[in-house]
Every structure is written in C-alpha cells, then in structure tokens.
Amino acid sequence: MQGMDDCQIRRQRQIDFKNRGFWPTRMCRFYSHSSCAKGALCTFAHWPEELPSGGEVASKQRFANRL
C-alpha cells in the first residue's frame, strides 16, 4: 500500500475486512507505537473506525454473555 494516503489505506483495509467477512475487535498494540510489521495484513484494528460499534469493551461483553 505504498504511495497511498491514510484515507486510501483505511478504505482499502475496510474493503479487505469486508471481503474476508472479518472485523477486528481490538486495537493493534504495535501500530499505536508505529511499529506494526504486518501493515495491511494485520488482523487487528489500526484505527478506531475499524472496530465494530463499541470496540473492545462491547466485544468483551458479547463474549462474556456467551459463557
């Protein structure tokens, strides 16, 4: 994704997640420190907009309710 600006990268990641039928539920701890080696292939969110509504807290609550 070289040569793409942040907006284009975000849009491409959203398309990739949708095509895979997968959405990240947690933020990437490496990206927040500018050191995510996986880049576009990372399965964790790089921006809050990539998280489902409510993000990490909602995801933890959904999984807790299943137990």
N, C-alpha and C positions, 0 to 999 in steps of 0.2 A: 504494500500500500504506500510505497514511496511516491512522493510527488502529490499526495492528496492532503487537503487541509483537514482540520479536526471535524468539520461538519460532514465532509465526504466520508471520512473514516467511520464516524458514528453511524451514518446512514448505511454504509456497507455492512457493518457489524450487525445492525438490526436485520438487514436482509438475510445475512448468513444465519443468524439465530432462528429466524422465522423458517427458512428453508430446512433447517435441521430439526425443527419442532422442539427447540430447546431454548430456555431463557435462564440466564444466570440468576442465582438467588443471593449471592454475596459479592461484595466488592473485592477486587484483586488487591491484595496487600502489597504486591510488588509494584503495580502500576502507580499507586499513590506515591511511591518513592522514585518514580521514573526509572524503574529497573525491571520491567516485565519482559523477559526474553522471548515469550511466546507471541507477543504482539497481537495481531488479528486472530491468531489461532487460540488465544487464551479463552478458557470457558468461564472465567469469572468476569464480572462487570468492570469496565474501566470508567464508566460514567454512571451517575445515579439514574439517568434516564433509561438505562438498560435493565434496571431491576423492575420486577413486577410491582404493582401498586403496594406500597408499604415496605418494600425491600426486605432486609434481613429479619426484622422483627416479625413481620407478618408471616414470613416463611417458617420461622421457628415455631410460631403459634400454630400454624397449619399442621406441621409435623407432630407437635405435641398433642394436638387434638386427635390424631390418628391412633395414638398408642392406647 
